[in-house]
């Protein structure tokens, strides 16, 4: 039976990838910094430690693995967890894959990653892509826009805010584009590219709809039947409001860099859309499950490991 390794199969995108691989009859190893038993996917996968401190052990774990699907990353820097930290550890993982003879690496990056991007997140993602390209192992890079789907943090918390607060502040004029992509579309693309014969591929994963941010918020507002008044705020005021909300929910709600990425028009693709799931159609069947509890980024990725 063919074996694949996935980072983050206890988290979000990696879990959807692992489910598809396992249901197709492949053996799946979840590489995680915090092995949990029983695994959220049950007997579909087994867990192994993502041991960055011992690259030889990590290479040993990957021996006999055909494909490595990597979703390891951080949304923002916090304390000693920096983008440099994430880049270095990602490269330890890729070097271990090369040493183990992994046939192909499928890496989840971000749309419009570039060395001259206006934020450190996008520049660090570009650095990883460049390092992967020089590794000498066949690879596919998938560049998602903004992911949505069951269990997603960003869309859920947008719905949570719209359900509870009388005002929702949009940074700036809200005319900047956003092109959300469903996590199923990303996972399907990842599995498909894992079996591709081309040695090098870089593909955007973007959904079929491009909204202005104003339209995006309005679609979610209507779906959850919110009466929240939408207002436009200077960026500094929007960030101040986000910090106050963050104190209430003990989480990071929005960063200045994320606003910059939106306003710099980085969250949409210029490639034909790879995704098929329309946000409004998905919301029609799922909105009633969104936004009833806050989904904490800090709990999921910092306080309890990932």
Buried (B, 14 or more C-beta within 10 A) or exposed (E): EBBBBBBBBBBBBBBBBBBBBBEEEBBBBBBBBEBEEEBEBEEBBBBBBBBBEEBEBBBBBBEBBBBBBBBBBBBBBEEEEBBEBBBEBBBBBBBBBBBBEBBBBBBBBBBBBEEEBBBBBBBBBBBBBEBBEEBEBBBBBBBBBBBBBBBBBBBBBBBBBBBBBEEBBBBBEBEBBBBBBBBBBBBBBBBBBBEBEEEEBBBBBBBBBBBBBBBBBBBBBEBBEBEBEBEBBEEEEBBEBBEEBBEEBEBBBBBBBBBBBBBBEBBBBEEEBBBEBBBEEBBEEBBEEBBEEBBBBBEBBBEEBB
